[in-house]
Amino acid sequence: MVDVAFVGHFARDRLVYRGITEVASGGGVYYGAMAVRRLGFSAAVITKLHPDDFPALDELRGAGVEVHAARAPETTGIENVYPTPELDRRLTRPLGFAGAFAADEIPPVPARVTIVTPLMAGEVTPEIVRMLVARGPVGLDVQGFVRVREGDALVTRDWPGKTTDLAGVTFLKVDDAEAEVLTGHHDPRDAARALAALGPREVVLTRARGLLVLADGAFCEAPFVAKDTIGRTGRGDTCFSTYVAARLELPPAPACRLAAAVTSLKLERPGPYRGTRDAAERLAATLPGG
């Protein structure tokens, strides 16, 4: 049994910042699995992509991640253009889409928790989510249900199935913009309460300044304290996966602080988190939160 299994598309993304274009691996399965491995948790990735890109999965295997990859007609990709130096705003457009997962493309990997981390709508169906919930605890990132392809753009839209499809989900991840679209609440605490009322046991809400968690009816939060934000891509994936993995060992408040610390350190460098657990724990010990 692995600690954390990830379900979602592995991506080949195009990142554009300060006039420089870079093609890089991406997706929640990539950023999430790499982060939890650095923290000492075992991980598996269930994904699909074009066979030509299978060699890109070797980085995950080299980190000790168990990989299950299905063949797809193309690999999912997203172009992220960062128009401002702060990197908090980005313009996104789809470059490819590997298609919806079929049930037989998701092997029954025994896991203490499974994180469903799709990149855009249509990747993971509600039926797949229910199948995974029946197997055990599930964390779900709403990005893969509210980020919709419209022509040559990716836009955030409400999720019609939210009132039924979130039943049984243990951990739910949203950012502040997604939370407002889903609930109509501008205040993040009001939005988190509204989302928790739909069924998830814990709501993890990320925003530019830090992390807010609603667990067992109580809030805890911790700030991001990065000295730079050059590693903005993958921020939410890193934060959510770290929090969910940490919850296998810790109560919500210390898990929240550890997730904020890992995310802060990741933000300072492009790519996935490559630091140590000791470094993250030392930073977490300095953070306010509760």
C-alpha positions in Angstrom: 0.0 0.0 0.0 1.3 3.5 -0.9 0.6 6.5 1.3 -0.8 8.7 -1.5 -2.0 7.8 -5.0 -2.5 10.6 -7.6 -5.0 10.4 -10.5 -4.7 13.0 -13.3 -3.0 13.9 -16.5 0.7 14.4 -16.7 1.3 17.5 -18.7 3.9 19.0 -21.0 3.4 22.7 -20.4 4.7 25.9 -22.0 5.7 28.6 -19.5 6.2 32.2 -20.7 7.8 34.7 -18.3 9.9 37.8 -18.9 10.1 37.0 -22.6 11.5 33.5 -22.0 9.6 30.4 -23.1 10.2 27.1 -21.4 8.6 23.6 -22.0 8.3 21.8 -18.7 6.7 18.8 -17.1 3.5 19.7 -15.2 0.2 18.6 -13.7 -0.9 17.9 -10.2 0.3 14.3 -10.4 3.8 15.6 -11.1 4.1 18.5 -8.6 2.1 16.6 -6.0 4.0 13.2 -6.2 7.4 14.9 -6.3 6.6 16.9 -3.2 5.2 14.1 -1.0 8.2 11.9 -1.9 10.6 14.7 -0.6 8.6 14.5 2.6 9.2 10.8 3.0 5.8 9.5 1.9 5.3 6.7 -0.7 3.4 7.7 -3.8 1.8 6.3 -7.0 0.8 8.2 -10.1 -2.1 7.0 -12.4 -2.0 9.0 -15.6 -2.4 9.0 -19.4 -0.4 10.7 -22.1 1.0 10.1 -25.6 3.6 7.3 -25.7 6.1 9.7 -27.2 6.2 11.5 -23.8 6.5 8.3 -21.7 10.2 9.0 -21.1 9.3 12.2 -19.2 7.8 9.9 -16.5 11.3 8.6 -15.7 11.8 11.6 -13.4 8.9 10.4 -11.2 10.3 6.8 -11.2 13.7 8.2 -10.3 12.1 9.8 -7.3 10.7 6.5 -6.2 7.1 7.1 -7.5 5.2 4.1 -8.7 3.8 5.0 -12.2 0.8 3.6 -14.1 0.5 5.2 -17.5 -2.2 4.6 -20.1 -1.8 5.6 -23.8 -3.5 8.6 -25.2 -3.7 10.2 -28.6 -2.0 13.3 -27.3 -0.5 14.6 -24.1 -2.3 17.3 -22.1 -0.5 20.6 -22.1 -1.2 24.2 -20.9 0.5 27.4 -21.8 0.9 29.7 -18.8 1.8 33.3 -19.7 2.7 35.4 -16.7 2.2 39.1 -17.7 3.4 40.7 -14.4 6.6 40.3 -12.4 4.7 39.1 -9.3 3.5 35.9 -11.2 0.2 36.0 -9.3 -1.7 36.6 -12.6 -1.5 34.2 -15.5 -3.1 33.7 -18.9 -3.8 30.1 -19.8 -4.7 28.3 -22.9 -4.8 24.5 -23.7 -2.2 23.0 -25.9 -3.5 19.4 -25.9 -5.8 17.1 -24.1 -5.3 13.4 -23.4 -9.0 12.6 -23.0 -11.2 11.3 -20.2 -10.0 8.4 -18.0 -11.9 5.1 -18.5 -12.5 3.0 -15.5 -10.1 0.3 -16.7 -7.3 2.9 -17.0 -7.3 3.3 -13.2 -5.9 0.2 -11.6 -6.9 -0.5 -8.0 -3.7 0.8 -6.4 -4.1 0.3 -2.6 -3.5 3.8 -1.0 -4.2 5.4 2.3 -5.6 8.4 0.4 -6.1 9.1 -3.3 -5.8 12.7 -4.7 -7.8 13.4 -7.9 -6.0 16.3 -9.5 -7.3 16.9 -13.1 -6.0 19.8 -15.1 -9.3 20.7 -16.9 -12.9 19.7 -17.1 -13.7 16.4 -18.9 -10.6 14.6 -17.6 -12.1 12.8 -14.7 -15.8 12.0 -14.6 -18.1 12.0 -11.6 -18.4 8.2 -12.0 -14.6 7.8 -11.6 -14.7 10.0 -8.5 -17.4 7.8 -7.0 -15.4 4.7 -7.9 -12.4 6.1 -6.0 -14.5 7.2 -3.0 -15.7 3.6 -2.7 -12.1 2.5 -2.4 -11.1 4.9 0.3 -10.4 8.5 1.3 -10.3 10.9 -1.6 -8.8 14.4 -2.0 -10.2 16.4 -5.0 -9.0 19.5 -6.7 -12.0 21.4 -8.2 -9.7 22.9 -10.9 -10.4 19.8 -13.0 -14.2 20.5 -12.9 -14.4 24.3 -13.1 -11.6 25.0 -15.6 -13.3 24.6 -19.0 -11.9 24.7 -22.5 -13.7 27.4 -24.5 -12.1 27.8 -28.0 -8.5 28.7 -27.5 -8.9 29.6 -23.8 -9.3 28.0 -20.4 -12.0 29.8 -18.3 -13.4 29.2 -14.8 -17.1 28.2 -14.8 -19.5 27.0 -12.1 -19.7 23.2 -11.7 -23.3 22.0 -12.1 -22.6 18.7 -10.4 -21.1 20.1 -7.2 -24.2 19.5 -5.1 -24.0 15.8 -5.7 -20.5 14.9 -6.9 -18.8 16.1 -3.7 -20.6 13.6 -1.5 -18.0 11.3 0.1 -15.0 13.5 -0.7 -12.7 13.8 2.3 -10.5 16.8 1.2 -11.5 19.5 -1.2 -9.1 22.0 -2.7 -10.0 25.4 -4.2 -8.3 28.7 -4.8 -10.1 31.9 -3.8 -11.3 32.6 -7.4 -12.7 29.1 -7.8 -14.4 29.3 -4.4 -16.1 32.6 -5.3 -17.4 31.1 -8.6 -18.7 28.0 -6.9 -20.4 29.7 -4.0 -20.9 33.4 -4.8 -19.1 34.3 -1.6 -16.2 36.8 -1.8 -15.2 36.1 1.8 -13.1 32.9 1.8 -14.4 31.7 5.1 -18.0 32.0 4.0 -17.0 30.2 0.8 -15.3 27.4 2.7 -18.3 26.9 4.9 -20.6 26.8 1.9 -18.4 24.2 0.2 -18.2 22.1 3.4 -21.9 22.0 3.5 -21.9 20.0 0.2 -20.1 17.1 1.9 -16.3 17.4 2.0 -14.9 16.9 5.5 -12.1 19.4 5.0 -11.8 22.3 2.7 -8.3 23.6 1.6 -8.4 27.1 0.1 -5.3 28.6 -1.4 -4.7 32.3 -2.1 -1.8 34.6 -2.9 -0.9 35.2 0.7 -1.3 31.7 2.1 -3.5 28.7 3.0 -6.8 28.6 4.8 -8.2 25.2 6.0 -11.7 24.4 7.4 -11.5 21.0 9.2 -14.1 19.6 11.6 -15.9 23.0 11.7 -12.8 24.9 12.8 -10.5 27.2 10.7 -6.7 27.2 10.7 -4.4 29.2 8.3 -0.8 29.8 7.6 1.0 32.3 5.3 3.3 31.8 2.4 6.6 33.5 3.2 8.5 33.0 0.0 11.3 35.4 -0.8 10.5 35.1 -4.5 7.7 33.6 -6.6 9.6 32.4 -9.7 8.2 28.9 -8.9 4.6 30.0 -9.1 3.5 27.2 -11.5 2.4 24.2 -9.4 1.8 26.2 -6.2 -1.7 24.8 -5.5 -0.8 21.3 -6.4 2.2 21.3 -4.0 0.2 22.9 -1.2 -2.8 20.5 -1.5 -0.7 17.3 -1.8 1.5 18.3 1.1 -1.5 19.1 3.3 -3.3 15.8 2.5 -0.1 13.7 3.0 0.7 15.5 6.3 -2.8 14.8 7.5 -1.9 11.1 7.5 0.3 11.9 10.5 -0.7 15.3 11.9 -3.8 17.3 13.1 -5.1 20.0 10.7 -3.2 23.0 12.2 0.4 21.6 12.0 -0.4 20.0 8.6 -1.6 23.5 7.4 1.7 25.1 8.6 3.8 22.3 7.0 2.0 22.7 3.7 2.5 26.5 3.8 6.2 26.0 4.5 6.8 23.5 1.7 4.8 25.8 -0.7 6.9 28.8 0.3 10.1 27.0 -0.4 8.8 25.6 -3.7 7.8 29.1 -4.8 11.4 30.3 -4.6 12.5 27.9 -7.4 10.9 26.7 -10.7 9.8 23.1 -10.8 8.6 20.8 -8.1 9.7 20.9 -4.4 13.2 19.5 -4.2 14.0 20.5 -0.6 14.0 18.3 2.5 11.4 17.6 5.2 13.8 19.0 7.8 14.0 22.3 6.0 10.2 22.5 5.7 9.6 21.6 9.3 12.1 24.3 10.4 10.3 26.9 8.4 6.9 25.6 9.6 7.9 26.0 13.2 8.4 29.8 12.6 5.0 30.3 11.0 1.9 31.7 12.8 -1.2 29.7 12.4 -3.8 27.8 14.3 
